[in-house]
Amino acid sequence: IHLLYTRLKLNIFIMEFIPYGRQSINSNDKKLVLKSLEANLITTGSYVAEFEKKLKKYFGTKYTLACSSATAGLHMAFLSIDIKKNDNIIVPAINFIASYNMLSILGANIYLCDVDPQTGQMNPELISECIKLNKLKKIKAIVTMYLGGYPSNIVNFYKIKKKYRCFLIEDACHALGARYKTSNQSFKVGSCKHSDIAVFSLHPVKPITSGEGGIVCTNDFKIHKKIELLRSHGIKRTKKHWIYDIEFCGYNYRLSDINCALAISQLSRISDLILKREKIFNYYKKKLSDFSKDVKILDFNSKIAPSYHLLLASFNFKRMKISKDFFIKMLMKKKIIVQQHYIPIFRFKKIFKQKINIRNYKGTINYYNSTISLPIYYDLSKKKIDYIMNTIKKILNKYAN
């Protein structure tokens, strides 16, 4: 009977889909959300103010604002520094489409920078090459992106910002909870010690979530005040709540108290959430050590403490003699959902109209052709990781020998 029960449990387990990421909601999260529903205000209320106060303390930054999404946060960040038509902006070729979309709507000249084939991120040398190739004399802003939650080259990006007297915006959507060291000091991503603005995502697959939501951090008072107005229709209120003025056209990019209640609860256990992701990362690394010729997991230097948002694995598909697409389909058949982060922006021909020399994007192509995001999230069990690893090993044994 015991053996039959074990087999039945295994069959049920195998039939479940394993996503590449998902939220972790506990009883305390639920209690605080329910409590927020009993408040007099469930939007623009006390939970929003409390969340922003806790974020300010957590990041060690002067100003923090919660908003409806990271895309909204990026949009307001760009508007706050007055990005307009024909301003020159540098962004990585590997990135989620949000920043490109918002900059396109504003009419900016967007220059895609090649990325490192291992990390999928820009580095100072590649930014310098992008500036040289495109003969840029003036740059309005550089938008960095810490793919997977690994904040690399922050201080060197800051040096480039100062050299070109431009703005530096951190698309830190993957990096909530990440840290970096410089000059024997440790900083949280979001402190804005080496940037003008940092933007985070609170989407369910991120280290902590509010359901949907975003965060904008800055140490610049003028930027903060403009974003604060942009978030709620450009309305500037007086002491008499019924009298107000419209400073400029804005948006409804507010985050509700219900969302903020969930985020407050999640923030209280962010260290535990990230520590569990780190343990999962190390378990994967150990399991894949026998297959170092065929697959490598993105590693990082000791000056970085990542958020472990993604587990980025680079596969040697040439040696395996199969395509990445075929490999993903094989995993899908075994109920394992992986993802690619991200398709190069220049491949979206319906929105990307610029002419580029593909030879200038060797790092981007190599990264995209080889890298897959394997499942990583708080509630991912060792049993499921073993199942994922055994499935991958079977594929490697079949095609890589």
N, C-alpha and C positions, 0 to 999 in steps of 0.2 A: 504493500500500500504506500509506504514511504517513497519507494522508487518511482511508483506511478505518479505520485504527487509532485515529485521533483521534476519529472519529465514534463508534466502538465504545466508547471510554472515556467520551465524553460521555453516551451512552445508559446506560451502567452507572451513572455518577454521578447522573443524573437519577432513576434508579430507587431510589436509596438514600433512606431517610428521614433528614431532618435534624432531630434533637431540639432542644428549646429549651435543654437543658443536659445535660452528662454529665461523668463523671470523666476525669482524665488520669493514666494509670498508666505509669511508665517502668521501665526495667530495675533501677534502684536501689531503687525501691519493692518490686519483686518479690524482689530479693536479701535485703532486710531482713526481709520477711515470712517467707521461707523459713528465714532464720537464727533467727527467733523460734520457729519450730516445733521447733528443736533444743534449746531451753532446757528446764531441768527443770520450770519452771512456765510454763504458757501462759495462766494467768489469775492475777491478784493477784501478778504477778511483777515482775521488774526493768524490763520495758519500760513498764509502767504508771507506775512511779515516775519513770523517765527522762522520759517524755512530760510528766508533770505538772511536773517540774523545768524543762524547756525552756519550757513554757507560762508558768510563773511569771516567767521571765526575759524572755520575749517580750512579755508584757503589761505587765510592771512592776507586778504586783499582789502582794499578800502571800500569797494562797491560791488555788490552782487545783485542781479535781478533774475527772477524766475520768469519764464515765458512759455508759450504754448508748444514750442518745438525748437530743436537746434537750428532747423532751417529758418524759422522766425528770428532766432538769435543772430544767425549769420547775416540775414537781410538787414536787421537793425544795426548790426556792427558796421556793415558797409555804408549804410545811410548816415551813421553817426560821424564818420570821417569824410563825409561828403563825396563819396565816389560817384562820378558822373560820366557822361558819354565821352569816350575816347581816352579815359584815364588808363594807364598801363598797370595791369595787375598780373602777378606771377602766381600760378597755382600748380600743384603736382598733377602729372598726367594720370596717375592712379589715385583716384579719390571718389567718394560718393558724389553724385551729380548735384547735390544741393548748392554748394558754393558757386559752381559754374552757372547753374540756372539763375541764381540771384544776381550774379554779376552781369550775365547776359541781359537780363531784364533792365538793368541800370545802364546798359549800352557801353560797358567798359571794353577795352581791348584786352583780351585774356590771352596770356602766353603760357602754354603748357610746358612745364619743366620735366625733363627726363628724371627717372628715379633709379635708385640703386637696385640691381637685379635680385639681391637677397632680401632687403628690408622693404622694398616697395615705396621707400620714402625719398624725398629730395635730400640732398646734402649741400653744403656750401659750395663745393666745386661745381656741382651740376647747376646751381643757381647762377654762378658766375658765367658758366658756359651758355646758359639760356640768355643772359643779358648780352653776351658777346655775339651770339648767333643772330639775335633779333635787333642788334645795334640800338639797344635801349639807352637813352640818355637820362630820361626821367621815369621814375617808378612811383606810383601812388601807394601801392601796398604789395606785400608778399603774404600769401596765405599758406601757412605750414599745416601739415596734417600728420598726426602721430598714429600711423596705421597699426591697428591691433592693440593700441594702448602703450606703445613703446616710444617714449619721448626722446628722440635723438637730436643732437646738434643744436640744442636750444641757444646756448651762449654764443655759438658761432653765427647763428641766424641773426641774433641781436647785433652782432658786429656789422653784418651786412646792412641791417636796417639803419644803423647810425651812419655808415659810409654813404648810403644813397639818400639819407634823410627821408625815408619813407615810413609808412606804418607797417607794423608786424602784427598780423592777426593769427592767433592759434586756433585752428580747427581741431579742438581737443575732444571731439565727440566720443572718441574711443578711450580717452585717457583720464577719466574721472577717478581719482585716487592714486594716480601715478606721481612719482617723485623723480627728481634729478639732483645730482650733486655738482657743485662747482666751487672752487676755492675753499674746500673743506666745509662748505655750507650745504644744507639740504633744503630744497624748495619743493613745494607742491606745484604741479601743473595747475594753473588757475591763480597763482599768486601774482602773476603778471609782473614779476621782477625783471623779466627779459622780453616783454612784449607789451603791446598797447591794449589788446583785448584777447580774452580767451572765451571760447564758446564750447559748451558741453551738451550732450544729449542724455535724456532720461527715458529713452525708448526701452521696452521690455528686455531686449537682449543685452543691454549695457550692464555694467557692474551693479548699479542701483537704478531703480525705475520709479517713475511717477505715473506710469501707464503710457502717456505721451507727455513730453515736456522738454524744456531746455533751460540752460543757465548761461548768463553772460557776466563775465568778470572784467573789471578794469580798475586802475588806480587814478584814472583821469576824471575829474569832476564834470567837465563839460561833456565828455562822451557819455558818462553815466546819466546826466540830466536829459540829454537828447534821447537816449534809448528809453528812459523812463516815460517820456512823453510819447515817443513813437509807439510804445507798447499799448497805449490806450487812446488812439484816435488823435493824438496831438493836443489833448485837453489839458489846459493849465487851470487849476482850481484856485479859488480864493478861500479865505476863512469862512465866507458865506457859501455853503455848499451849492446853493442854487444859482450862483453867479460864477461863470467860468469863461475862458477865452480859448480859441483854437490857435495854437502857435504855428502849426503847419499840418499838412495832411498826414495822418498816421493810420494805425491799423488796430485791430483787436487781436493782439498777440498775448493776451493775459493767460495765466495758468490758474485754475480754480483751487479753492481751499481743499477740496476733496483730493485732487492730485497732490497738493503740497503735503497733506497729512500723510499720504502713503510715502512720499519722498522723505519726510522727517523721520519716519520710522525706519526706512531703509538706510538713511544716512547714519543712524545710530549704530548700525552693525556693518558699516562699510569695510572695516578692517577684517572682520570675519569672512565677509563675502569674497574679498580679494585674496585672502589667505587660502581659502578653499580652491580658488581658481589656480593659484600658484602650485598647490599640491597636485592638482590634476595635470597641470603643465609638466611638472617633474615626473609624474608617473608615465605620461606619454613618452617623454624623452628617454626614460629608462627602457620602456618597452620597445622603442624603435632603434635602440643603440646597435642591434645586430644587423640593421639594414641601412647603415650610414652611406653606402654607395648609391642607394636608390632614393632615400628620403632624408631630408634634413629639416629640423624644426628651427625656426628663427630664434636666434639667441641674441644676447645683448651684453653690454659691458657692465662692470660693477658700479658705475656711476648712475645707473638707471634702475629704478624700482617701478616696473610697469604695472598697469591695471589688469593685465592678462585678459583683455576683452576678447581677443581672437587667438586661436592657436593656428599660426600660419606655417604650413608644411610645404616644402619644396620637393617635388618628385622629379626623378630623372626619367621622363617619359620616352626619351630617345633610346635609352638603354632598355627600357621595358618594352619598347616597340608597340606601344598603344598610345592613343590620344588621351588628352585630359578629359574630353567629353565622354569617351568610352569608359574611362575609369570611374567618373562620377555616376554614370548610368549603372555600372556594376554595383557600386555601393548603394544606390537607390533601390536596386532589386533586393538588397539585404536589409532594407528599411533604415539605412543610414543616410541622413540628409547632410551633405556638406555644402559649401558655398564658395564662390570666388569673389574676393575683395581686392580689386574691383575690375570691371571691364574698362580698358583705357578710354578716356573721354573722347579721344579723336575717332573712336570707332562708331560713335553715335552720329551717323551721317545726316540725320534729319535735323539735328540742332547744331552740329559742328560743321561750319561752312568754310573754315580756314584751310588753306593749302599748306601742308607740312611735308618736310622731307623725313620719311619714315626711318632713314638711317640715323637720324638724330635722336631716336628713341629706342636704342638697342636695350638699355636697361629695363625700360617699360615692357617691351615685348618679351624679353627673357623672364621677367618676373611673372607676367600674366600667363605665359605658356606653361609655367611649372608649378605655380602656387595654388594651393587649396586650403580653405579654412575647415579644420576638423572640429567636431563638436566639443564645446567647452562651456559649462555653466555650473552653477552652485550645486544643483541636485544630481549631477551626473555621477553615477555610481561606478566603482571599480569594476563591477560585473559588466556594465555596459561598455566601459573602456576596453576591457579584455575582449569583449565581443567585436568591437570596432577593430582592435589590433589584430585579432585572429583573422578577420575578414580581409584586412589589408595584406597581411602576411601571405595568405593563400593566393591573392592576386599577384603579389611580388614573386612568390615561388613559381607561379605558373608562367609569368611573362618576363621576368628579369633574369632568368638563367638560360 
